[in-house]
């Protein structure tokens, strides 16, 4: 597939089948797409009338939508609980705060992990997603020695196949949290 900005600029798709018969070299307008006739011949052999495919991330504000729910703690700064864009939900890092009080459920990493995942679940639900639609998580731990304890709780929330994941120990987390988890889910 070719990468371009055509979708962002609301340009119509180009019928490559028709273009192949007219020109040995095609150059796109506004998105610097150039391809030789050999490529088009190989494309023609597999699908005679293949349409031009464009993959782009749009900056159009209508495609980016904030997700907000009262059932999870409010953002601690100038960011959203989550953003829906291009058929994905990007959930900001969640802490083990109780939504009603804004205080940690406890100082225990197990309790905070449980609360983090409950908060994340509420944000996912508000966005139209669920734990089963999560494709990637990132876990930030104040102490990597808590890895095993966190895994035991984490495994209860994510059905197989589990999402891709990264886990890091960090120098500090907001409000001296023990754990923070962010995720990306498909819609």
N, CA, C and O atoms as a DFTB+ gen file, in Angstrom:
748 C
 N C O
     1  1       0.829      -1.185       0.000
     2  2       0.000       0.000       0.000
     3  2       0.870       1.244       0.000
     4  3       2.004       1.221       0.478
     5  1       0.354       2.284      -0.517
     6  2       1.085       3.550      -0.562
     7  2       0.626       4.446       0.585
     8  3      -0.538       4.407       0.982
     9  1       1.518       5.231       1.100
    10  2       1.202       6.184       2.166
    11  2       1.027       7.555       1.533
    12  3       1.828       7.957       0.689
    13  1      -0.001       8.266       1.929
    14  2      -0.220       9.584       1.351
    15  2      -1.070      10.435       2.265
    16  3      -1.524       9.985       3.317
    17  1      -1.275      11.641       1.862
    18  2      -2.121      12.569       2.612
    19  2      -3.436      12.792       1.893
    20  3      -4.180      13.706       2.248
    21  1      -3.740      11.993       0.903
    22  2      -4.948      12.202       0.103
    23  2      -6.199      12.200       0.960
    24  3      -7.088      13.027       0.756
    25  1      -6.286      11.279       1.923
    26  2      -7.475      11.207       2.758
    27  2      -7.627      12.473       3.601
    28  3      -8.736      12.974       3.785
    29  1      -6.532      12.973       4.097
    30  2      -6.558      14.177       4.911
    31  2      -7.082      15.365       4.119
    32  3      -7.816      16.199       4.647
    33  1      -6.702      15.434       2.856
    34  2      -7.140      16.545       2.015
    35  2      -8.396      16.228       1.240
    36  3      -8.770      16.970       0.332
    37  1      -9.061      15.120       1.590
    38  2     -10.328      14.725       0.981
    39  2     -10.224      14.621      -0.535
    40  3     -11.117      15.064      -1.257
    41  1      -9.130      14.033      -1.014
    42  2      -8.938      13.835      -2.446
    43  2      -9.564      12.498      -2.830
    44  3      -9.493      11.551      -2.047
    45  1     -10.166      12.392      -3.990
    46  2     -10.785      11.132      -4.389
    47  2      -9.729      10.069      -4.682
    48  3      -8.575      10.388      -4.967
    49  1     -10.138       8.806      -4.609
    50  2      -9.243       7.704      -4.932
    51  2      -8.949       7.718      -6.423
    52  3      -9.783       8.137      -7.226
    53  1      -7.783       7.267      -6.780
    54  2      -7.363       7.236      -8.176
    55  2      -7.552       5.816      -8.697
    56  3      -7.119       4.861      -8.052
    57  1      -8.187       5.665      -9.846
    58  2      -8.366       4.350     -10.460
    59  2      -7.063       3.984     -11.150
    60  3      -6.775       4.469     -12.244
    61  1      -6.273       3.124     -10.507
    62  2      -4.955       2.787     -11.032
    63  2      -5.054       1.952     -12.299
    64  3      -4.152       1.989     -13.136
    65  1      -6.142       1.196     -12.454
    66  2      -6.312       0.419     -13.679
    67  2      -6.362       1.326     -14.896
    68  3      -5.729       1.049     -15.914
    69  1      -7.119       2.411     -14.785
    70  2      -7.219       3.362     -15.891
    71  2      -5.906       4.107     -16.078
    72  3      -5.503       4.365     -17.212
    73  1      -5.238       4.456     -14.998
    74  2      -3.988       5.197     -15.077
    75  2      -2.877       4.354     -15.708
    76  3      -2.057       4.866     -16.471
    77  1      -2.858       3.052     -15.380
    78  2      -1.843       2.153     -15.937
    79  2      -1.861       2.128     -17.457
    80  3      -0.814       2.067     -18.101
    81  1      -3.055       2.177     -18.020
    82  2      -3.162       2.083     -19.485
    83  2      -2.786       3.381     -20.172
    84  3      -2.527       3.384     -21.375
    85  1      -2.751       4.484     -19.438
    86  2      -2.481       5.785     -20.050
    87  2      -1.057       6.286     -19.867
    88  3      -0.555       7.020     -20.719
    89  1      -0.390       5.908     -18.776
    90  2       0.936       6.492     -18.499
    91  2       1.866       5.467     -17.876
    92  3       1.456       4.747     -16.965
    93  1       3.106       5.380     -18.339
    94  2       4.059       4.459     -17.735
    95  2       4.560       4.947     -16.376
    96  3       5.109       4.155     -15.610
    97  1       4.388       6.211     -16.066
    98  2       4.850       6.772     -14.810
    99  2       3.738       7.628     -14.232
   100  3       3.163       8.465     -14.927
   101  1       3.436       7.413     -12.950
   102  2       2.374       8.193     -12.321
   103  2       2.960       8.994     -11.181
   104  3       3.767       8.475     -10.409
   105  1       2.577      10.225     -11.065
   106  2       3.013      11.075      -9.957
   107  2       1.782      11.626      -9.278
   108  3       0.909      12.188      -9.940
   109  1       1.695      11.474      -7.966
   110  2       0.530      11.939      -7.231
   111  2       0.582      13.426      -6.974
   112  3       1.655      14.027      -6.936
   113  1      -0.586      14.012      -6.798
   114  2      -0.685      15.446      -6.541
   115  2      -0.729      15.692      -5.045
   116  3      -1.634      15.213      -4.362
   117  1       0.237      16.430      -4.535
   118  2       0.205      16.838      -3.133
   119  2       0.756      15.812      -2.162
   120  3       0.931      16.124      -0.985
   121  1       1.032      14.608      -2.612
   122  2       1.533      13.637      -1.668
   123  2       2.750      12.876      -2.170
   124  3       3.095      11.837      -1.608
   125  1       3.389      13.353      -3.183
   126  2       4.675      12.846      -3.678
   127  2       4.711      11.338      -3.829
   128  3       5.633      10.687      -3.336
   129  1       3.727      10.780      -4.499
   130  2       3.698       9.352      -4.767
   131  2       4.152       9.121      -6.202
   132  3       3.478       9.550      -7.138
   133  1       5.281       8.452      -6.388
   134  2       5.819       8.221      -7.716
   135  2       6.068       6.729      -7.867
   136  3       6.634       6.094      -6.977
   137  1       5.643       6.171      -8.998
   138  2       5.871       4.747      -9.208
   139  2       6.103       4.483     -10.677
   140  3       5.499       5.130     -11.532
   141  1       6.962       3.549     -10.972
   142  2       7.287       3.210     -12.356
   143  2       6.330       2.199     -12.936
   144  3       5.524       1.601     -12.223
   145  1       6.428       2.015     -14.237
   146  2       5.506       1.131     -14.932
   147  2       5.666      -0.328     -14.522
   148  3       4.699      -1.086     -14.599
   149  1       6.854      -0.745     -14.090
   150  2       7.058      -2.127     -13.658
   151  2       6.165      -2.442     -12.465
   152  3       5.556      -3.510     -12.405
   153  1       6.085      -1.502     -11.508
   154  2       5.229      -1.696     -10.350
   155  2       3.778      -1.842     -10.785
   156  3       3.064      -2.717     -10.295
   157  1       3.344      -0.992     -11.696
   158  2       1.947      -1.029     -12.129
   159  2       1.646      -2.314     -12.885
   160  3       0.543      -2.847     -12.766
   161  1       2.610      -2.831     -13.670
   162  2       2.402      -4.096     -14.370
   163  2       2.252      -5.237     -13.371
   164  3       1.407      -6.115     -13.548
   165  1       3.080      -5.226     -12.309
   166  2       2.960      -6.284     -11.305
   167  2       1.634      -6.169     -10.565
   168  3       1.036      -7.182     -10.201
   169  1       1.181      -4.969     -10.347
   170  2      -0.106      -4.753      -9.708
   171  2      -1.223      -5.244     -10.619
   172  3      -2.198      -5.834     -10.154
   173  1      -1.080      -5.001     -11.896
   174  2      -2.105      -5.393     -12.869
   175  2      -2.239      -6.908     -12.942
   176  3      -3.342      -7.418     -13.139
   177  1      -1.139      -7.634     -12.788
   178  2      -1.204      -9.085     -12.896
   179  2      -1.960      -9.709     -11.726
   180  3      -2.588     -10.753     -11.899
   181  1      -1.917      -9.102     -10.548
   182  2      -2.617      -9.665      -9.408
   183  2      -4.074      -9.230      -9.336
   184  3      -4.942     -10.043      -9.016
   185  1      -4.358      -7.971      -9.627
   186  2      -5.727      -7.455      -9.595
   187  2      -5.864      -6.452     -10.729
   188  3      -5.318      -5.352     -10.647
   189  1      -6.572      -6.808     -11.771
   190  2      -6.638      -5.940     -12.941
   191  2      -7.134      -4.527     -12.668
   192  3      -6.667      -3.592     -13.318
   193  1      -8.060      -4.332     -11.733
   194  2      -8.557      -2.973     -11.521
   195  2      -8.389      -2.559     -10.062
   196  3      -9.330      -2.070      -9.435
   197  1      -7.203      -2.754      -9.534
   198  2      -6.936      -2.366      -8.145
   199  2      -7.099      -0.864      -7.969
   200  3      -6.630      -0.075      -8.789
   201  1      -7.750      -0.491      -6.922
   202  2      -7.896       0.922      -6.580
   203  2      -6.692       1.341      -5.753
   204  3      -6.088       0.523      -5.060
   205  1      -6.356       2.589      -5.828
   206  2      -5.266       3.150      -5.043
   207  2      -5.679       3.127      -3.578
   208  3      -6.780       3.563      -3.240
   209  1      -4.828       2.634      -2.721
   210  2      -5.115       2.589      -1.292
   211  2      -4.295       3.647      -0.582
   212  3      -3.105       3.803      -0.857
   213  1      -4.915       4.364       0.319
   214  2      -4.224       5.439       1.017
   215  2      -4.355       5.220       2.513
   216  3      -5.466       5.122       3.034
   217  1      -3.241       5.142       3.197
   218  2      -3.241       5.044       4.649
   219  2      -2.708       6.362       5.189
   220  3      -1.594       6.769       4.858
   221  1      -3.495       7.025       6.014
   222  2      -3.047       8.312       6.535
   223  2      -3.632       8.545       7.914
   224  3      -4.718       8.055       8.225
   225  1      -2.936       9.269       8.719
   226  2      -3.455       9.723      10.000
   227  2      -3.914      11.151       9.766
   228  3      -3.127      12.019       9.389
   229  1      -5.175      11.376       9.992
   230  2      -5.727      12.689       9.710
   231  2      -5.598      13.604      10.921
   232  3      -5.652      13.152      12.065
   233  1      -5.430      14.873      10.657
   234  2      -5.432      15.861      11.737
   235  2      -6.793      16.542      11.821
   236  3      -6.966      17.502      12.572
   237  1      -7.741      16.056      11.064
   238  2      -9.090      16.597      11.055
   239  2      -9.709      16.405      12.441
   240  3      -9.797      15.273      12.917
   241  1     -10.134      17.469      13.088
   242  2     -10.661      17.422      14.452
   243  2     -11.909      16.556      14.556
   244  3     -12.219      16.054      15.637
   245  1     -12.627      16.370      13.459
   246  2     -13.834      15.546      13.508
   247  2     -13.486      14.071      13.695
   248  3     -14.356      13.289      14.079
   249  1     -12.268      13.676      13.442
   250  2     -11.867      12.283      13.552
   251  2     -11.327      11.983      14.955
   252  3     -11.247      10.817      15.342
   253  1     -10.961      12.997      15.708
   254  2     -10.402      12.847      17.055
   255  2     -11.484      13.235      18.067
   256  3     -12.010      14.347      18.034
   257  1     -11.807      12.298      18.964
   258  2     -12.875      12.540      19.932
   259  2     -12.405      12.181      21.337
   260  3     -11.881      11.088      21.555
   261  1     -12.584      13.081      22.280
   262  2     -12.213      12.824      23.675
   263  2     -13.244      11.914      24.325
   264  3     -14.440      12.009      24.049
   265  1     -12.763      11.036      25.188
   266  2     -13.622      10.153      25.971
   267  2     -13.519      10.615      27.410
   268  3     -12.420      10.849      27.913
   269  1     -14.664      10.748      28.080
   270  2     -14.665      11.204      29.466
   271  2     -15.774      10.479      30.209
   272  3     -16.904      10.394      29.728
   273  1     -15.444       9.957      31.382
   274  2     -16.452       9.321      32.227
   275  2     -16.221       9.721      33.681
   276  3     -15.083       9.874      34.124
   277  1     -17.303       9.884      34.404
   278  2     -17.238      10.196      35.839
   279  2     -16.914       8.943      36.658
   280  3     -16.608       9.040      37.846
   281  1     -16.980       7.765      36.020
   282  2     -16.733       6.495      36.717
   283  2     -15.247       6.156      36.843
   284  3     -14.882       5.111      37.380
   285  1     -14.399       7.051      36.343
   286  2     -12.943       6.913      36.479
   287  2     -12.401       8.270      36.916
   288  3     -13.028       9.297      36.658
   289  1     -11.245       8.284      37.573
   290  2     -10.681       9.562      38.025
   291  2     -10.458      10.528      36.856
   292  3     -10.096      10.113      35.756
   293  1     -10.676      11.790      37.106
   294  2     -10.431      12.822      36.094
   295  2      -8.937      12.910      35.823
   296  3      -8.116      12.535      36.661
   297  1      -8.601      13.405      34.654
   298  2      -7.196      13.607      34.296
   299  2      -6.556      14.589      35.272
   300  3      -7.198      15.540      35.717
   301  1      -5.289      14.353      35.599
   302  2      -4.579      15.208      36.551
   303  2      -3.928      16.425      35.903
   304  3      -3.339      17.255      36.595
   305  1      -4.031      16.536      34.588
   306  2      -3.387      17.637      33.876
   307  2      -4.103      17.908      32.568
   308  3      -5.251      17.499      32.388
   309  1      -3.440      18.589      31.663
   310  2      -4.058      18.946      30.381
   311  2      -4.021      17.789      29.382
   312  3      -3.355      17.862      28.350
   313  1      -4.746      16.726      29.710
   314  2      -4.876      15.578      28.811
   315  2      -6.241      14.951      29.029
   316  3      -6.923      15.254      30.009
   317  1      -6.635      14.082      28.120
   318  2      -7.935      13.410      28.185
   319  2      -7.786      12.041      28.826
   320  3      -6.703      11.455      28.799
   321  1      -8.874      11.524      29.405
   322  2      -8.851      10.159      29.910
   323  2      -8.529       9.199      28.766
   324  3      -7.796       8.225      28.936
   325  1      -9.095       9.499      27.602
   326  2      -8.830       8.698      26.409
   327  2      -9.194       9.513      25.183
   328  3      -9.929      10.497      25.267
   329  1      -8.667       9.089      24.041
   330  2      -8.981       9.695      22.750
   331  2      -9.371       8.578      21.790
   332  3      -8.691       7.556      21.695
   333  1     -10.478       8.788      21.079
   334  2     -10.873       7.870      20.004
   335  2     -10.427       8.503      18.690
   336  3     -10.740       9.660      18.411
   337  1      -9.692       7.734      17.884
   338  2      -9.235       8.214      16.585
   339  2      -8.926       7.022      15.692
   340  3      -8.343       6.035      16.142
   341  1      -9.317       7.115      14.434
   342  2      -8.977       6.106      13.429
   343  2      -9.271       4.679      13.895
   344  3      -8.443       3.783      13.728
   345  1     -10.456       4.472      14.482
   346  2     -10.922       3.157      14.937
   347  2     -10.101       2.556      16.076
   348  3     -10.075       1.338      16.254
   349  1      -9.433       3.415      16.846
   350  2      -8.720       2.981      18.033
   351  2      -9.080       3.889      19.198
   352  3      -9.521       5.023      19.011
   353  1      -8.885       3.370      20.401
   354  2      -9.023       4.159      21.623
   355  2      -7.659       4.159      22.295
   356  3      -7.076       3.101      22.532
   357  1      -7.159       5.338      22.599
   358  2      -5.878       5.509      23.264
   359  2      -6.174       5.963      24.692
   360  3      -6.525       7.120      24.921
   361  1      -6.032       5.051      25.645
   362  2      -6.350       5.355      27.044
   363  2      -5.088       5.864      27.733
   364  3      -4.046       5.209      27.719
   365  1      -5.205       7.045      28.335
   366  2      -4.082       7.629      29.082
   367  2      -3.728       6.749      30.270
   368  3      -4.511       5.889      30.673
   369  1      -2.556       6.967      30.820
   370  2      -2.136       6.210      31.987
   371  2      -3.130       6.346      33.122
   372  3      -3.518       7.454      33.494
   373  1      -3.541       5.203      33.673
   374  2      -4.504       5.171      34.785
   375  2      -3.764       4.865      36.081
   376  3      -2.835       4.058      36.120
   377  1      -4.204       5.530      37.129
   378  2      -3.662       5.313      38.468
   379  2      -4.714       4.611      39.318
   380  3      -5.882       4.536      38.936
   381  1      -4.293       4.099      40.471
   382  2      -5.200       3.400      41.378
   383  2      -5.976       4.324      42.288
   384  3      -6.076       4.078      43.490
   385  1      -6.530       5.393      41.721
   386  2      -7.304       6.365      42.495
   387  2      -8.781       5.985      42.506
   388  3      -9.304       5.468      41.518
   389  1      -9.443       6.242      43.617
   390  2     -10.895       6.052      43.702
   391  2     -11.535       7.268      43.042
   392  3     -11.227       8.396      43.424
   393  1     -12.410       7.074      42.069
   394  2     -12.966       8.212      41.316
   395  2     -13.675       9.251      42.202
   396  3     -13.558      10.453      41.964
   397  1     -14.395       8.794      43.201
   398  2     -15.176       9.714      44.037
   399  2     -14.315      10.581      44.953
   400  3     -14.681      11.718      45.250
   401  1     -13.194      10.063      45.396
   402  2     -12.377      10.788      46.369
   403  2     -11.081      11.350      45.785
   404  3     -10.531      12.317      46.312
   405  1     -10.597      10.754      44.706
   406  2      -9.316      11.168      44.137
   407  2      -8.128      10.706      44.965
   408  3      -7.006      11.167      44.761
   409  1      -8.373       9.797      45.898
   410  2      -7.318       9.245      46.770
   411  2      -7.013       7.815      46.342
   412  3      -7.858       7.137      45.757
   413  1      -5.791       7.361      46.641
   414  2      -5.433       5.978      46.336
   415  2      -6.271       5.016      47.162
   416  3      -6.620       5.297      48.309
   417  1      -6.584       3.883      46.562
   418  2      -7.343       2.851      47.248
   419  2      -6.561       2.355      48.470
   420  3      -7.157       2.052      49.503
   421  1      -5.225       2.270      48.357
   422  2      -4.317       1.949      49.472
   423  2      -2.891       2.175      48.982
   424  3      -2.678       2.587      47.842
   425  1      -1.922       1.905      49.845
   426  2      -0.518       2.012      49.442
   427  2       0.007       0.693      48.883
   428  3       1.169       0.609      48.485
   429  1      -0.825      -0.323      48.849
   430  2      -0.458      -1.661      48.410
   431  2      -0.504      -1.763      46.886
   432  3      -1.484      -1.332      46.278
   433  1       0.534      -2.324      46.251
   434  2       0.592      -2.419      44.793
   435  2      -0.524      -3.309      44.240
   436  3      -1.048      -3.038      43.160
   437  1      -0.891      -4.361      44.965
   438  2      -1.978      -5.224      44.492
   439  2      -3.304      -4.454      44.438
   440  3      -4.026      -4.522      43.444
   441  1      -3.615      -3.726      45.508
   442  2      -4.858      -2.938      45.538
   443  2      -4.844      -1.858      44.457
   444  3      -5.851      -1.640      43.783
   445  1      -3.713      -1.190      44.292
   446  2      -3.624      -0.154      43.260
   447  2      -3.782      -0.757      41.865
   448  3      -4.443      -0.165      41.011
   449  1      -3.186      -1.922      41.624
   450  2      -3.311      -2.575      40.316
   451  2      -4.767      -2.899      40.023
   452  3      -5.255      -2.644      38.922
   453  1      -5.448      -3.451      40.990
   454  2      -6.876      -3.781      40.831
   455  2      -7.678      -2.521      40.502
   456  3      -8.516      -2.537      39.599
   457  1      -7.426      -1.438      41.226
   458  2      -8.161      -0.188      40.994
   459  2      -7.801       0.427      39.648
   460  3      -8.673       0.965      38.966
   461  1      -6.523       0.358      39.252
   462  2      -6.102       0.857      37.942
   463  2      -6.904       0.160      36.852
   464  3      -7.428       0.810      35.948
   465  1      -6.998      -1.162      36.938
   466  2      -7.680      -1.929      35.897
   467  2      -9.191      -1.698      35.917
   468  3      -9.829      -1.733      34.865
   469  1      -9.768      -1.464      37.082
   470  2     -11.194      -1.097      37.151
   471  2     -11.403       0.263      36.484
   472  3     -12.336       0.430      35.698
   473  1     -10.546       1.232      36.791
   474  2     -10.659       2.561      36.180
   475  2     -10.511       2.467      34.662
   476  3     -11.269       3.092      33.920
   477  1      -9.537       1.689      34.208
   478  2      -9.322       1.506      32.780
   479  2     -10.558       0.877      32.133
   480  3     -10.962       1.270      31.039
   481  1     -11.147      -0.090      32.809
   482  2     -12.360      -0.738      32.298
   483  2     -13.500       0.241      32.096
   484  3     -14.228       0.150      31.107
   485  1     -13.664       1.174      33.019
   486  2     -14.727       2.188      32.898
   487  2     -14.472       3.119      31.707
   488  3     -15.403       3.500      30.998
   489  1     -13.219       3.474      31.500
   490  2     -12.875       4.334      30.363
   491  2     -13.082       3.572      29.059
   492  3     -13.617       4.121      28.095
   493  1     -12.662       2.316      29.028
   494  2     -12.887       1.496      27.830
   495  2     -14.382       1.379      27.532
   496  3     -14.805       1.524      26.385
   497  1     -15.175       1.116      28.566
   498  2     -16.625       0.985      28.382
   499  2     -17.221       2.287      27.850
   500  3     -18.061       2.260      26.949
   501  1     -16.799       3.413      28.393
   502  2     -17.316       4.719      27.942
   503  2     -16.953       4.990      26.484
   504  3     -17.633       5.765      25.811
   505  1     -15.897       4.363      25.997
   506  2     -15.467       4.583      24.614
   507  2     -16.052       3.563      23.649
   508  3     -15.866       3.684      22.439
   509  1     -16.756       2.559      24.165
   510  2     -17.326       1.525      23.308
   511  2     -16.403       0.338      23.119
   512  3     -16.632      -0.488      22.235
   513  1     -15.360       0.239      23.937
   514  2     -14.404      -0.871      23.846
   515  2     -14.502      -1.716      25.118
   516  3     -15.348      -1.463      25.976
   517  1     -13.641      -2.704      25.228
   518  2     -13.600      -3.575      26.406
   519  2     -12.190      -4.132      26.569
   520  3     -11.316      -3.895      25.735
   521  1     -11.983      -4.871      27.648
   522  2     -10.671      -5.484      27.870
   523  2     -10.293      -6.386      26.695
   524  3      -9.125      -6.444      26.312
   525  1     -11.266      -7.087      26.126
   526  2     -10.961      -8.017      25.032
   527  2     -10.539      -7.314      23.750
   528  3      -9.955      -7.948      22.871
   529  1     -10.818      -6.020      23.620
   530  2     -10.415      -5.291      22.413
   531  2      -9.084      -4.550      22.584
   532  3      -8.633      -3.866      21.666
   533  1      -8.456      -4.686      23.755
   534  2      -7.162      -4.038      24.006
   535  2      -6.077      -4.790      23.228
   536  3      -5.954      -6.011      23.325
   537  1      -5.296      -4.028      22.457
   538  2      -4.235      -4.637      21.653
   539  2      -2.837      -4.366      22.206
   540  3      -1.894      -5.080      21.864
   541  1      -2.687      -3.349      23.053
   542  2      -1.364      -2.994      23.588
   543  2      -1.524      -2.309      24.932
   544  3      -2.375      -1.435      25.095
   545  1      -0.706      -2.707      25.894
   546  2      -0.661      -2.010      27.180
   547  2       0.787      -1.644      27.499
   548  3       1.733      -2.269      27.019
   549  1       0.919      -0.628      28.311
   550  2       2.217      -0.255      28.856
   551  2       2.041      -0.121      30.362
   552  3       1.182       0.625      30.834
   553  1       2.859      -0.846      31.107
   554  2       2.797      -0.802      32.571
   555  2       4.036      -0.080      33.081
   556  3       5.161      -0.403      32.698
   557  1       3.818       0.890      33.939
   558  2       4.906       1.616      34.589
   559  2       4.858       1.275      36.073
   560  3       3.841       1.483      36.736
   561  1       5.960       0.752      36.585
   562  2       6.036       0.350      37.988
   563  2       7.067       1.190      38.733
   564  3       8.122       1.527      38.196
   565  1       6.742       1.522      39.979
   566  2       7.706       2.215      40.833
   567  2       8.808       1.243      41.249
   568  3       9.940       1.652      41.508
   569  1       8.466      -0.058      41.313
   570  2       9.447      -1.084      41.699
   571  2       9.204      -2.339      40.867
   572  3       8.157      -2.975      40.991
   573  1      10.158      -2.693      40.029
   574  2      10.011      -3.847      39.140
   575  2       9.904      -5.166      39.916
   576  3       9.515      -6.186      39.348
   577  1      10.242      -5.151      41.189
   578  2      10.079      -6.349      42.027
   579  2       8.597      -6.701      42.209
   580  3       8.274      -7.810      42.634
   581  1       7.696      -5.765      41.890
   582  2       6.254      -6.007      41.988
   583  2       5.700      -6.681      40.727
   584  3       4.498      -6.932      40.641
   585  1       6.556      -6.971      39.760
   586  2       6.152      -7.520      38.468
   587  2       5.257      -8.760      38.607
   588  3       4.210      -8.838      37.963
   589  1       5.658      -9.725      39.439
   590  2       4.896     -10.973      39.593
   591  2       3.512     -10.710      40.207
   592  3       2.512     -11.263      39.749
   593  1       3.463      -9.874      41.231
   594  2       2.182      -9.552      41.871
   595  2       1.232      -8.896      40.871
   596  3       0.045      -9.220      40.826
   597  1       1.761      -7.974      40.073
   598  2       0.950      -7.266      39.081
   599  2       0.454      -8.242      38.013
   600  3      -0.707      -8.173      37.609
   601  1       1.320      -9.151      37.549
   602  2       0.934     -10.127      36.535
   603  2      -0.252     -10.973      36.959
   604  3      -1.138     -11.249      36.150
   605  1      -0.280     -11.391      38.223
   606  2      -1.367     -12.235      38.723
   607  2      -2.713     -11.517      38.621
   608  3      -3.718     -12.131      38.260
   609  1      -2.738     -10.243      38.931
   610  2      -3.982      -9.464      38.852
   611  2      -4.298      -9.122      37.404
   612  3      -5.444      -9.249      36.973
   613  1      -3.314      -8.699      36.664
   614  2      -3.459      -8.323      35.248
   615  2      -4.073      -9.459      34.439
   616  3      -4.941      -9.220      33.599
   617  1      -3.632     -10.697      34.683
   618  2      -4.097     -11.861      33.916
   619  2      -5.597     -12.092      34.067
   620  3      -6.217     -12.667      33.172
   621  1      -6.193     -11.659      35.172
   622  2      -7.637     -11.832      35.381
   623  2      -8.469     -10.929      34.466
   624  3      -9.635     -11.225      34.205
   625  1      -7.892      -9.849      33.986
   626  2      -8.640      -8.855      33.221
   627  2      -8.550      -9.028      31.705
   628  3      -9.463      -8.625      30.984
   629  1      -7.473      -9.617      31.219
   630  2      -7.268      -9.680      29.776
   631  2      -7.378     -11.110      29.267
   632  3      -6.540     -11.956      29.579
   633  1      -8.444     -11.380      28.463
   634  2      -8.625     -12.725      27.920
   635  2      -7.571     -13.047      26.867
   636  3      -6.911     -12.157      26.330
   637  1      -7.429     -14.338      26.586
   638  2      -6.476     -14.777      25.568
   639  2      -7.040     -14.475      24.185
   640  3      -8.238     -14.670      23.978
   641  1      -6.260     -14.023      23.254
   642  2      -4.844     -13.720      23.382
   643  2      -4.648     -12.391      24.118
   644  3      -5.303     -11.391      23.825
   645  1      -3.746     -12.415      25.057
   646  2      -3.456     -11.207      25.843
   647  2      -2.859     -10.142      24.925
   648  3      -2.212     -10.466      23.929
   649  1      -3.077      -8.876      25.264
   650  2      -2.509      -7.803      24.430
   651  2      -0.979      -7.802      24.466
   652  3      -0.366      -8.345      25.385
   653  1      -0.385      -7.189      23.465
   654  2       1.054      -6.932      23.511
   655  2       1.300      -6.008      24.699
   656  3       0.416      -5.246      25.089
   657  1       2.500      -6.075      25.275
   658  2       2.719      -5.303      26.499
   659  2       4.183      -4.952      26.686
   660  3       5.075      -5.707      26.301
   661  1       4.411      -3.796      27.282
   662  2       5.727      -3.377      27.741
   663  2       5.596      -3.043      29.224
   664  3       4.576      -2.511      29.661
   665  1       6.630      -3.358      29.989
   666  2       6.633      -3.033      31.413
   667  2       7.961      -2.381      31.750
   668  3       9.023      -2.878      31.374
   669  1       7.892      -1.264      32.462
   670  2       9.090      -0.516      32.823
   671  2       9.062      -0.132      34.288
   672  3       8.000       0.125      34.856
   673  1      10.238      -0.095      34.896
   674  2      10.379       0.538      36.198
   675  2      10.761       1.979      35.925
   676  3      11.630       2.254      35.098
   677  1      10.110       2.897      36.620
   678  2      10.376       4.321      36.423
   679  2      10.828       4.947      37.739
   680  3      10.597       4.392      38.813
   681  1      11.468       6.098      37.646
   682  2      11.985       6.777      38.835
   683  2      10.865       7.228      39.766
   684  3      11.005       7.154      40.987
   685  1       9.764       7.692      39.202
   686  2       8.638       8.145      40.018
   687  2       7.391       8.197      39.148
   688  3       7.470       8.358      37.930
   689  1       6.245       8.057      39.793
   690  2       4.948       8.159      39.119
   691  2       4.150       9.291      39.761
   692  3       4.442       9.682      40.891
   693  1       3.150       9.822      39.064
   694  2       2.348      10.903      39.645
   695  2       1.771      10.514      41.013
   696  3       1.333       9.381      41.212
   697  1       1.775      11.442      41.925
   698  2       1.241      11.273      43.278
   699  2       1.902      10.113      44.037
   700  3       1.320       9.578      44.980
   701  1       3.105       9.732      43.631
   702  2       3.832       8.613      44.232
   703  2       3.089       7.280      44.113
   704  3       3.130       6.449      45.020
   705  1       2.416       7.094      42.989
   706  2       1.712       5.838      42.730
   707  2       2.702       4.691      42.641
   708  3       3.884       4.893      42.361
   709  1       2.207       3.483      42.884
   710  2       3.031       2.272      42.749
   711  2       2.996       1.751      41.311
   712  3       3.929       1.084      40.863
   713  1       1.898       2.065      40.584
   714  2       1.701       1.535      39.239
   715  2       0.854       2.493      38.406
   716  3      -0.011       3.197      38.927
   717  1       1.123       2.503      37.109
   718  2       0.313       3.235      36.135
   719  2       0.242       2.359      34.887
   720  3       1.245       1.778      34.470
   721  1      -0.948       2.267      34.294
   722  2      -1.117       1.459      33.071
   723  2      -1.859       2.284      32.036
   724  3      -2.856       2.940      32.339
   725  1      -1.354       2.240      30.797
   726  2      -2.045       2.855      29.664
   727  2      -2.328       1.757      28.652
   728  3      -1.715       0.691      28.701
   729  1      -3.263       2.015      27.727
   730  2      -3.546       0.984      26.728
   731  2      -4.079       1.584      25.437
   732  3      -4.486       2.744      25.372
   733  1      -4.059       0.735      24.409
   734  2      -4.646       1.034      23.110
   735  2      -5.610      -0.090      22.801
   736  3      -5.251      -1.261      22.914
   737  1      -6.836       0.249      22.411
   738  2      -7.846      -0.744      22.081
   739  2      -8.404      -0.481      20.690
   740  3      -8.512       0.668      20.262
   741  1      -8.755      -1.544      19.995
   742  2      -9.385      -1.430      18.688
   743  2     -10.886      -1.290      18.866
   744  3     -11.470      -1.892      19.766
   745  1     -11.510      -0.493      18.004
   746  2     -12.969      -0.338      18.055
   747  2     -13.620      -1.201      16.997
   748  3     -14.845      -1.211      16.877
